Amino acid sequence: MVNVSSESGSLESMSGGTPAYGISKAALNALTRKLADELRTEGILVNAVCPGWIATDMGGPGGDPVDQGAAGVVWAATLPDSGPTGGFFRKGEPLPW
């Protein structure tokens, strides 16, 4: 299971601006950790992925292309059974919670 999150939901790097967005992503990150713990015995991996700043209608111009943002989600969705669970990643690298 892959939850598409944002670094805006990282408590370590949270700052002002757009409080509803950051708080909702922090809640999603918390849900990721809870589900990972609950589903571990079932062999289901649950991770959160931040695609980064992507040039979409929401992200606006100047961000990375959509395919680059999607690559991190695809990486997490295709992890082997022995892959990480309960993590927060961007481009396959861990992010601080």
C-alpha positions as CSV (number, residue, x, y, z in Angstrom):
1,M,0.0,0.0,0.0
2,V,1.4,3.4,-1.0
3,N,0.1,6.6,0.6
4,V,1.0,9.7,-1.5
5,S,2.1,12.2,1.1
6,S,4.2,15.3,1.2
7,E,7.3,16.5,3.1
8,S,4.8,19.2,4.3
9,G,3.6,16.4,6.6
10,S,7.0,15.8,8.2
11,L,6.9,17.0,11.8
12,E,10.7,17.5,11.7
13,S,10.6,20.0,8.8
14,M,7.0,21.4,9.3
15,S,6.8,25.2,9.0
16,G,4.1,27.9,8.5
17,G,1.8,28.2,5.6
18,T,-1.0,26.0,4.3
19,P,-1.8,24.5,7.7
20,A,-4.6,22.3,6.5
21,Y,-2.5,20.6,3.9
22,G,0.5,19.9,6.2
23,I,-1.7,18.7,9.0
24,S,-3.6,16.4,6.7
25,K,-0.4,14.9,5.4
26,A,0.9,14.5,8.9
27,A,-2.2,12.5,9.7
28,L,-1.7,10.4,6.6
29,N,1.9,9.7,7.7
30,A,0.6,8.6,11.1
31,L,-2.0,6.4,9.4
32,T,0.8,4.9,7.4
33,R,2.8,3.9,10.5
34,K,-0.4,2.5,12.2
35,L,-1.4,0.4,9.1
36,A,2.2,-0.8,8.6
37,D,2.2,-2.2,12.2
38,E,-1.3,-3.7,11.8
39,L,-0.6,-5.3,8.4
40,R,3.0,-6.5,9.0
41,T,1.8,-10.0,10.0
42,E,-0.2,-10.2,6.8
43,G,2.9,-9.5,4.8
44,I,1.4,-6.2,3.5
45,L,3.9,-3.4,3.1
46,V,2.6,0.1,3.8
47,N,4.7,3.2,3.0
48,A,4.2,6.9,2.5
49,V,5.9,8.6,-0.5
50,C,6.5,12.3,-1.2
51,P,6.7,12.8,-5.0
52,G,8.3,16.2,-4.5
53,W,7.4,19.4,-6.3
54,I,5.8,18.2,-9.5
55,A,4.6,20.4,-12.4
56,T,0.9,19.8,-12.2
57,D,-2.2,22.0,-11.9
58,M,-1.7,22.0,-8.1
59,G,2.1,22.2,-8.1
60,G,2.4,24.8,-10.8
61,P,5.2,25.3,-13.3
62,G,8.8,24.8,-12.4
63,G,8.4,21.4,-10.7
64,D,9.7,18.1,-11.9
65,P,7.8,16.3,-14.7
66,V,4.9,14.1,-13.7
67,D,6.7,10.9,-14.6
68,Q,9.5,11.7,-12.2
69,G,7.0,12.2,-9.4
70,A,5.3,9.0,-10.3
71,A,8.5,7.0,-10.2
72,G,8.8,7.1,-6.4
73,V,5.2,5.8,-6.1
74,V,5.9,3.0,-8.6
75,W,9.1,2.2,-6.7
76,A,7.1,1.8,-3.4
77,A,4.3,-0.1,-5.1
78,T,6.7,-2.7,-6.6
79,L,8.9,-3.3,-3.5
80,P,9.7,-7.0,-2.9
81,D,8.0,-8.7,0.0
82,S,11.3,-8.2,2.0
83,G,11.1,-4.4,1.4
84,P,10.6,-1.7,4.0
85,T,7.3,-1.0,5.7
86,G,6.2,1.9,7.7
87,G,8.6,4.3,6.0
88,F,8.4,7.7,4.5
89,F,10.3,8.1,1.2
90,R,11.1,10.4,-1.7
91,K,12.9,9.0,-4.8
92,G,13.5,5.7,-2.8
93,E,15.3,7.5,0.0
94,P,14.0,7.9,3.6
95,L,12.6,11.2,4.7
96,P,12.3,12.3,8.4
97,W,8.9,11.9,10.0
